[in-house]
Amino acid sequence: MIICGYWGAGAAAATEAHDGDASVLVLEKMETGGGSTAVSGGSIVTIREIEGDRAPPEPDRSKRRRLGRAAVVSLCACDGCLPSVCHGGEWGARRELELERIVPLTCRARRIGVLAGLARFESQGSSRPPGRDEMASAPAGSATTQLARFVKRTSFENIPPAVLDATLRQVLDFLGVAAASSQLPWIAVVREYALSTGREGSSAVIGGGHLASEFAALANATAGHGVELDDYHSEALAHPGCVVVPAALAVAQELGSSGQELLAACAVGIETIIRVGLAAGPALVVERGFHETCTEGVFGAAAAAGQLLGLDVKQLESAFGIAASHASGTRQYWHTGGEVKRLHAGLGAAGGLRSALLSAAGFDGPTSVLEGSNGFFRAFASGADLSQLTTGLGRQWRLLDVGFKPYASCALIHPAAEALLAIIAEQGLATDAIESVAVGVDRLSLEHVGSLPLQPTDMNSAQFNLPYSLGMAMVLGDNSFASYLRLFRAGFKEPAVTRAAERVSMAVDAEMDGLFPATLMSRVTVRTVDGREYERTGVARGSKDHPLTFEELRAKFRDLLATTPWQDAAAPIEAALDQLVHGGAVADLVEPLAHEAALQL
């Protein structure tokens, strides 16, 4: 970024340097180096001739110096570029110019771009340039704007390999879960609604058909969240992949985007959801009772779709503003059951995608919508920490902490299931030998997976029911998708499982509560009928503290497709996944799953 020198230039440079990933070059007309720029964190290049259409001489790079966190970029002083910046007059002649009006350049410097204006900095009656302390406190732009800049600036080429690898895992995991879930009746209802209501398009619908991107995203994201096997970020309390991946897939197919563009869009979208969730904190879920999958998911879907659509920073910020009006979803299903939870991912994906499309069409959303006085955080949470949203954005990728589920239940159940199954295996315990199972959990887990009636009435009330799920583990030996599906077919009327579940109790454990949400852990104490007692703490397998390998995720994908009519598509889809980093075709990922098939329940 190149900023024209005048009193406000130094403050503008400090603003951009504070972002952490901005390359800032301040052009000063004073040979001494310029007033506030010297303390701003910007890099100084002196230029004498700045009048009219005359190009200044090649800058003296010996006078360039690096301060603060601003980086150095090359100044292009060719005849074609500088006059387009100078607009035929003195640089910095006005105190208040339009922020972020990008002027295309006529040579290779086009890749850098030029900021043809300065941020507005009021002098408040002072005739002196701002000092060092004032520069340190200069605002870096709204948090929403910083998020939009991150989305705009990120591309496949500047994403670290580890992040690309994690994103590939997200894509594969989503496809397997959505394919398996598409065979469930509540997912079929949403898919048929989308097919009958949406217009025909080029985006594949998993389970059969093609629709315009918005309705394809609605159906596919609902499937991706349809059976409690989707990804999660424990600290953000978020399920980012099941919202972002289907939104990005739908738009990428519609636009003909490359595999590399798909991965970049998925990465920024997933990171966006996690950052919003971390900033909101547990209050959004625990105190206010919202479901994060849609409330936060709309921003990630808007980011992914917006990047694929080529939105600029202002359009992305507007898309976020529109997305906030789509944020919705409560957690009443915690207490009553109901499959609406699955729909929340679809609403988040479709709402975020719609927001990006509306912004691209010229529709305006409010700015500063995340942190504003009547913005998202004030409406949905309390005590939001904006530093979690912006600190290290683009350098520290929080999506690397995403977990993947080996069990088809709420992730809060997994630590206890892991510990119980380990005790049973180590001690060779039969179900009838177990007198009681006491589970120590954090407070959120006690409410989230310990408040439903013991006897489930539907799939949701079984998968969010820790006592019933541990009863399954004791009787059936696991908490797999196949086991939940078996009980679903039986109406959850399996007397042995219910009797085992009656032996399970839950209570808050101070140590487990202190570790949450950074670590998902439970303490399980098993007492046998002959008086023996075994205790073990369990960490969720698949979490950041006990991750699954890529090969384990591939095995999960194959096992899930084996439950569908598309089991022969597993190998071709994996091959297509491996080609994404080389620009492979996005359609090859989803088209094999778009052939209509009879439900296999």
N, C-alpha and C positions, 0 to 999 in steps of 0.2 A: 504494500500500500504506500502510495506517495502522497504526502500532505504538503500543501503550499504554505510557506512560512509567513506568519504574522502572529501577533500576540497569542491568539487562540491556538496556534499550531502546536505549541508545546503541550498544552492541555489535551489536545486531540491525540497527540502521540502517546501521552501517558495512558489515555483511555485505551488505546489499542494495545499497548504493551501489556496492560493489566490483563487483557484477555488471555494472554499466555501463548497463543499460537499465531499471533499477527506479526507480519514482517512490516516494519514501519520505517519509512525514510522521510525525514522532514527537510524540505528545501528552503534554506534561509537566504535572503538577499544581502544580509549583513556579513561582511567578510570576517567579522569577529566571532561569528558562530551563532549569533542570534540570542535574544534574551531568554525566554522561558524554555526554549528547546534544550538548552544545556543541562537543565535539571529534570527534563521530562522523561528520560528513558528512550528518547528517539536518537537516531543517528544523523549527524550533521554533515551536510554538504553545502558549501558556499557557492553561490552563483551571482555573478555581477550583472550581466546583461539579461534583463528580464522584461524589457519593454517591447511592445508591439508584437510583430510576427517573427522577430529575429530569434533564432535558436541560440541559447547561451553556449558558451564554450564548454568543452569537456570538463566536468568537475574534477577538482583536485582531490583524488581519493586518499591522499596522505592526511587530509584533514578530517576524514571520516573516523568516527569513534563509536564504540558500542557501549551503551549504558543500560542498566536495568535489564529488563527481559525482552527488549525490542531486538529484532534481528535486522541484518543488513540485506537489502536487495539492490540489484544493479539499476542505476539510473540510465534511462535511455534519453539521450539528448539529440535525437535525430530531427531533421527539419519537419518530418511528417508528424511526429508525436507531440512535441512540446507546444507548438502553436495551438493544437487542439485542446491542450490543457489550459494554456494562458488565456484563451479567448480574446487575444489581441490587446490585453491590458495588463496592468500590474498584478502580480500574484498577491493574493490576500487582500485585494482592494476593498473587499466587503467583509464586515465582521460576521455576517450571518448568511451562510450559503446553504443550499440544500444538502442534507446529510446523505451520504452513500449514493450519490448520483454517479454512476459508473460511466466513464467516457472511453469508448473503444479506441485502441491505439492502432496505428497502421503498420507496425512492425512486430518483431518477436516479443516486444514488451507487452503485447496484448494479453499475454498469459498472466501478467501481474495485475493489470488493471490500474486505474487511477481514481482516487477519491477526489472529485472535482469540487470539494468544499470542505468546510470545517464544521465540527460540532459547535453548537451554540454555547458560548461561555459568557455569562454576564459578568461585567467588570464590577458591579455593585458599587459604582462611584469611585473606584480606585483607578489611578492612572498608571500604576506600575504593573508589570507582568506578574503572574502568579508565582509564588515561591515554591520551594521544594516541598514543604509540608502540605501546601494546598494541592500540589500535583499528586502526592501520595493518596490523597482522599478523593481525587477526581473520579467520578462515576465511570464504570466501564460499559455503560449502556445497560438497558434492562436485561434481566435474566432471560426473558423470552427472546430478546434480540440476540443475545449470545448463543442461545440454543439454535436459533435460526442460522446464525453464521456457521456454527459447527456443522449443521446439516449441509449447507451450501459448500463449505470448503472441503468436506471429506469426499474422497474418491477411492476407487479400488486401489489406485497406485500408492496412496499414502496410508492405507490401513495395514497395521502390523500383521505378519503371518499368523501369529497366535490368534488374533481376532478373526481373521478369515477362516481359520480352522474351526473356531467355536461357532461361527456363523453357519458353516457347512453342516455342523452337527444339528443346529437349530432347524435347518431346512429339512434334513433327513428325518429327524424326530417328528416334526410336524406331519410330514407326508404319511408316515406309518400310523400315527395316532388318528389322523383324519380319515384314512382309508378304513381302518377298523371301526371307528365310530360311525362312519357313514351307513353302516348296516343296522344301526339302532333306530327304533321307531321314532323317538323324539327328534333325531337328526333328520330322518326322512321327512318329517312334517315341515321343518324349516326349509329343506331343499325343495320340496314340492311347492311351498309358498313362493320361494325365489323364482323357480321356473315358471310358475303361472302368473307372477306379477312383474318380474323384470323383463327387460327387452333382450332379444337374442343378441349375442356378441361373440367375441373370439376368446374369451377367458373360460378355461375349462372348469366345470363343476365336478368335484369328486363325488362319484356315485352316479354320474350320467348327465350329459348336457353341456351347453355352452351359453354364457350370458355376458352382458356388459359387465365391466369390472366390479362395479359397486355391489351388484346382487350376487356375483360369483364369490366375492369376498365375504358377504353375509353368510352364505351357505357353507363355504369351506372353513371359515374361522369357527363357526358354531360346531362343526365336526371336529376341528382341532382341539376344542375344549370339551369334547362330548363325553369323555369317559375317565377323567382324572388320571391321564397318563402324560399330560403335557408338561412342558418345562416350567421352572419356577426360579425366582430370585428371593431367597429367604429374607434378606435385610430389607429389600424394597417391598416385600409382600406382593410380588407381581408375577404374572404369567405373560411374559412379553412375546414369546415366539408364536403362540397360537393366534395372536392378533396381527402381528407385523408380517409374518411370512405369507399368510394367505392374501393380505392386502397387496404386498409387493408382487407376488406371483400374478395376481389378477391384472395389475397395471402393466407389469412387464410383458405379459402376453399381448395385451391390447396395443402396446406401443412397439412391440418387436424388440425389446431391450435385450442386451447380451447377458450372459451368465455373470460376467464381472459386474455389470451395472446392477443386477439383481442382488448380488452379495453385498455390495456397498450400501444399497438402499435398506436391506435387512439389518445390516450392522448399525446404521445410524438410527433406524426406527427402534430397534431393541434397546440400544443405549439410551434413547430418549425416554422410553417408558421407565427404565430402571432409575434414571436420574430424577424424574418427576416423583417416583415412588419414594426414593430416598429422601428427597426434600420434604415431601408431605409427612413422612414418618408414620408410625403405627396409628396415630390419631385418626386418620382417614377411615381406617378399618375398625379399630377398637372402640373409639369414642363416638364416631359419627355413623358407623354401621354401613358404610358404602362398600361396594365390591370393586376392587381396584382394576379388575380385568377390563372393564369398559371405561371407568372414570379416568384412568391413566392411559389406557390402551389407545384411546382416540388420538392422543398426541403422537404416539409412536407410528400409528398408521398414517397420520397426516405427514409426518417427517419422511417416511419411506416413499409414499406416493408423491410427495412434493419434490423429492430429489429426482425421482424417475421422470417426472413431468418437466424438470428443468426450472422450477420456480426460483426466483431471486430471493434475497434476504427479506425484503419487504413483503413479498408474496407468501413466503414461508411463515413469517410472523402473523400475517393475516390468516393463513390457514390454521395456525394454532388458535387464533382468536375465535374462528368459527368452530373449531373442534371442541373448545370448552363448552359450547352450547349443546354438544352431543354427549358430554360426560354424564353418565347415569349408572344406575344399578345399585340396589341395596342387597344386604345379606340376610334378609328375613328367612331365606331358605335354610339358614343355619338351624332354625328352630322348628320349621314345619316341613322341610323337604321341598320338592318341586324342581322341575328341570329347567326353570328359567335361567339358572346359573349358566347353563351351556350357551344360551343365547347371548349372554353379555359379551363374549368374545366376538360374535358376529356383529353385534351392534357397534362395538368399538372399531372393528376393521372397516365396516361400511361407513360409519360416521366420520372416521378420520380420512378415508378415501374421498368421500363426498366433500369434505372441507377443503382438501387440496384441489379438487376439480373446480369447486366454486371460486376459490382464490385465483386459479389459473384463468378463469373466465372473466375476472375483473371484479368479483364481489369482495367487499372489504369486511374484515373482522376487526375487533378491537385490538389495540396494541397493549403490550405489558399484561397480557391476559393471565399469566401465571401468578405474578407477584402483585398485581394492581390492587388498589384499595377495595375494589369489588370483584376481584379476580378469582381464579380457581382455588388457590390455597386458602384464601379467606372463607370461601364458600364450603370447601370440602374437608378442611383440616384445621388444625390450630397449632401455632408455634412452628410454622414451616421453617426449615433451615435452607436458605437459598444457596449457601456454599456447597451443599451436596449436589445441587443442580449444575453448578458452573465450575467448581474447582477441578482443574486438571482435565477439563472437557477436551477430548481429542487426543490426550496424551495418556490418561489413565482410564482404561476401558473397564467399566464395571460389569459388562456383560460376560467377562471371563469368569465370574462367580456364579453363573447360571447353573442350576442343577437339573438333572434329568431323572425321571422316575422309573424305577424298576417295578414298582407296585402300583396297581390301578386304584389308588385312594388318595385322599388329601395328604400332602407331604408331611403334615404335622403328625400323622399316624406312623410314618415310616421309621422313625427312631425306635419307637416301642416295638414295632413288628420285627425290626432287625434284632433287637435285644432278646425278645421272646423266642424267636426261631433259633437263635444261637444257643440259648439255654436248653431248649428242647433237644437240639442236635447233640450238644456236648454231653448231656446227662442221659440221653436216650429215654426221655419221658414220654409215656403214653398219655393221651388226653385224660383218661380217667384217673391217672395218678396225680393230676394237678388239682389242688384244693382251692387255691386263690392266686390271682395275679394282680399285684398292686403296681400302678403306674404313676410315677412322679413326673409332672409336666410343668411347663410355663403357664401363665394365666390365660394367654390367648388360646392355647391348645385346649385348656379345660372348657372354655366356652365354645370354641369353634368345632371341636370333635367330641365333646362330652356332654352336649346339651340335648341331643335328640333322643326320642324314645328308643328303648333297647331294640324293639322289633322294627326293622325297616319296612317302609311301604313302597319304596321305589329305589332305583339305583342310587340316586343322590343321597338319600337318607341312610343307605348302607355304606357309601364311600366316605361319608363324613361322620362316621360312627365308630369311634375307637374301640369300645367294648365289643361290638359286633365284628369288626375287622380282625381283632385278636382272637375272637372265637373261631373265625374262619381259619386263621393261622394254626390254631390248635387242632382243628378237626380235619381241614383239607390240606394243611401243610404249606400254604402260601396265601398271598393276596394278589394273585395274578388276574389279568383281564379275563382269562378263561374261567377262573373260579367265580368271579363276580357275575359273569354271564350265565354260568350254570345256576347260581342261586336266583338270578333275575328270572330265568325261565321257570323256576319252581315257585315264583312268587315270594321268594325269601322265606319260605316255610320249610326250613330244614331244622327239625327239633334238636339235633345234636349240636349244631352251631349256636342256636339260641341258648341251650343249657350251658355251653362253654362260655358264652358271652356274659352270662349272669355271674360268673366267678371273677370278672374283671372290675376293678375299682380304680378311680382316678383322684388325684389330689395335686395341689400345687407344691412343687419342690423348689425351695429357695435357690438352690444352685442352678437348676435347669432354667428357672425364670431369669436369673442373672445373665446366663449365656445367650438367651434369646434377644433379638433375632439373628445375631451374628452367626450363631451355631444352633442347628436343630438337634436337640439331644433329649432323651428321656431316660429315666431310671426305672428299671423293671425288677420287681421282687416276686419270685415264684415260690410259693409254699406248697409242698406236696402233702398228700393225705397221711403219710407216715411221719410228718414233722420235719422233714428236711427243708432248707431254705436256700435259695440261690438268688444272687443279685447281680445285675449287669447294667451298665449304661450303654445305650445305643446311639450311634450317630447315623443319620439318614444316608444310606448308600445311594450314590448318585448326586449327593450334594457337593459343594465345593470342598468340604472337609473329607469326603470319601467318594471321589468322582468315578464315574463309569469311564472305561476306555472307549475309544472310537469303535473298536471291534465289538465291544459289548453293546454299543448303541446300534451298530449294524445288525447284530443278532436280534435285538429287540425289534428292529424294523422288519426283519424277515419273519419273525414269529407273529407279528401283528398282521402282515400281509397274508400269512398262511391261514388266517381266520376269514379271509375275504375271497371273492371270486377272482381276484387279480394276483394270486400268489405267484404266477409265472412272470409278473411284471417286476418283481423285486430286483433281479439282476440288471435288467435294462435301466431301471431308475437309479440304482447305485452307480452304474457306469455313467449315466448322464450327470449325476451329482459330481463325480470326479472330474468332469469336463468343464464345470462352471468356471473354475479359475482360469481356464484357457479360453473363455468366451463362448462356451458351449450353449446350445439352444435351451431356453427356458421351457419351451413346450414339451421337450422330452421328459421332463420331470413329472408333469401332471396329465398329459394326454393319455397315458396308459390307464389312468384311473377314472377317465371321463366316460367310459363305456358303461351304459346302464346295465345293472344286474339285479336280480331278485334278492330281496333281503334274506340273509342266512341266519335266522334266529332259531 
